[in-house]
Amino acid sequence: MTFGDLFDRAAASAGDPDEAAVRRALDEVRSAPTEDDEPTDDDDPTEDDEPTGDLAADPPDPSPARVVADADALAADLLVGGAAREGLDALRSHAWTTLLASDRLLDDAEAVIAALSDPELAADWRDAAEAWREPVAQPPGDHPALASAYRGGAMQIVSLDPSLTGPGAAAGLRERLPVSVREPRAFAAVFDPAKLYPDAVGGEYPGPDRDPRTMAPVRTDEEQHR
């Protein structure tokens, strides 16, 4: 199942959610109690929940080519399109960029998609997202996007959350992490692969090397004429 197929299915599904609806749905998902929140007879209050992923590994060096899309941006990419899709298409179009996401972040995005469309589409989207993202460890209780950025060495986060994108929040985050948090529209406007390429890869920027709908490599003119 390609992203192109998923976008077509989402467009044909009932409803027409906008970014505000996606943001509200994520707020509901993240405010709802989870199974881990419910005490059981076997719970040991002195033990923390098991983390998602390997927390023993040191985070990689931060890079502007390593990006986190929060769950609302991922859901908006599929269900709304617009700026979220434009920004994430820039990542899908370049194999040398990296989308980082913890399992918990994908859990949240899948739940939002299921709530606003249908569980089957959400599950198929999850499969495509799993193949695209680089998995990141997440300590229990951490914000999924911030944890993914810190543990994955991301310098950019795409989010619709005003508590992350506001001026005060941005200044506070930069004191702790070398990361910028932008709404999809702002990210799409400033993310420039041509400027990043010389430092991230080296040499002259050759243009997009991957189809953003299929994630398949794009054949160069020389390859096409062989």
C-alpha positions, 0 to 999 in steps of 0.5 A, a space after each residue: 500500500 503506497 502513500 498515493 493509494 492511502 491519499 486516494 482512499 482518504 479523499 474518497 472516505 466520508 467526512 472532510 476534516 480540517 487541521 482543527 479537527 485533527 488537533 482536537 482529535 489528538 487532544 482527546 487521544 492524549 487526554 484519554 486514560 490508557 491501559 497502563 494508567 489503570 492499576 492492577 493487583 500485579 502493579 508494583 508502584 516502585 517500577 516504571 513502565 517499560 520504555 518503548 525502544 532502546 534507551 541505552 543507545 546514545 542519541 545521534 548528532 542533531 541534524 536538520 535533515 532529521 525531522 519529527 512530525 507530530 501525530 497531528 501533522 502525520 494525520 493531517 498529511 493523510 486526511 487534510 493534505 495542504 501544507 502538511 502534505 507539502 512539507 512531508 512530501 519534501 521528506 518523502 522525496 529525498 532518501 537522505 532525509 529521515 522521519 523519526 517517530 517513536 511507537 507511541 507517536 505512531 500509536 497516537 496518529 493511528 488513533 486519530 486517523 481511525 477516529 476521523 476516518 476508519 480503522 482499516 485505513 488507519 491500520 494500512 497507514 500505520 504499515 506505510 508509516 512503519 516502513 518510512 520512519 526511523 524508530 526512536 526510543 521513548 521514555 514512559 510519560 515523555 511527549 512523543 514528539 519531543 522524545 522522538 526529537 531528542 532521542 533521534 537527533 532531530 533539529 526540526 519538529 512539525 506540529 499543530 500543537 500551539 503549546 509547542 509552536 508558540 513563541 514562549 514554548 519555542 524559546 524554552 525548548 531551544 534552551 534544552 534542545 537544538 530544535 525548532 518547532 513549526 506548524 506545517 505551513 511554516 515548515 513547508 516554507 522553510 525546509 529547503 533540501 537544496 540548501 541542506 544537501 551540501 552539509 547533509 550529504 555533500 556535493 551538488 544537490 541533484 534534486 529529488 531522488 524518490 517518488 513521494 507517493 510510492 517512495 520508489 527511487 527516481 531514475 536519473 536522466 542518464 539511467 533512463 537512457 541506458 
